[in-house]
Amino acid sequence: MALDDGQTEGWGEDEEHLVFYHKNGEFRKYEEKRHRDLATGVIKTRPGLFRALVSTRGNRLMLMALVAVTAFALVYSLVLRGSNEGTLEGTECSLSAFSFDGSVYVSLRLKEPGTAGKGAARDYGEARRFEVILQVLNTDGAVAGESRHYAEHQGGEVFVRDVFPDYDITLSRALITGGGGGRAVLEETVRKK
């Protein structure tokens, strides 16, 4: 249909025009009461994010579950450290071990607490001395290899590493003795690569 053929608004002469009839308020009597009250303004919407989160029972349960899971994850990560991590005389220690190509690689990292690594090192003034005994244990729980190392830590990161032949080694252990008489024992399961 072209508009230039004497037609107005795109309707043909023999076609009926589309008309919308809206009776104001007439349809409201068939709605549920809470929808009618919300539309007419009897019930006010609750502003704010927190009020929306606790507005219904389901929302409150979901919010409590989210808070509980977050608290559990925080406690688990901060308080329950693994047996391969510890602190001795103000120095964080972490042990890692893996097996590759017939050898077991054991590494002990000594670092300043609260730092990511070498970039944020500060000088302790006096070096802290540690005696480290690295042991690897076989499937029977017997010591299959042992090495003794001495490390000085004066900030940043210091690594103590050793390689042992792999004869069914399943566990690595680090016995650390500090210069002040403190002791720590760290254990780590050997990962196969």
Secondary structure, DSSP 8 states (H G I E B T S, - for coil): --GGGS-BTTB-TTS--------TTTGGGGS-HHHHHHHHTSS----SHHHHHTSSHHHHHHHHHHHHHHHHHHHHHHTS--TTEEEETTEEEEEEEEEETTEEEEEEEEE-TT--SGGG----SS-EEEEEEEEEEETTS-EEEEEEEEEEE-SSEEEEEEEEE-SSEEEEEEEEEETTS-EEEEEEE-EE-
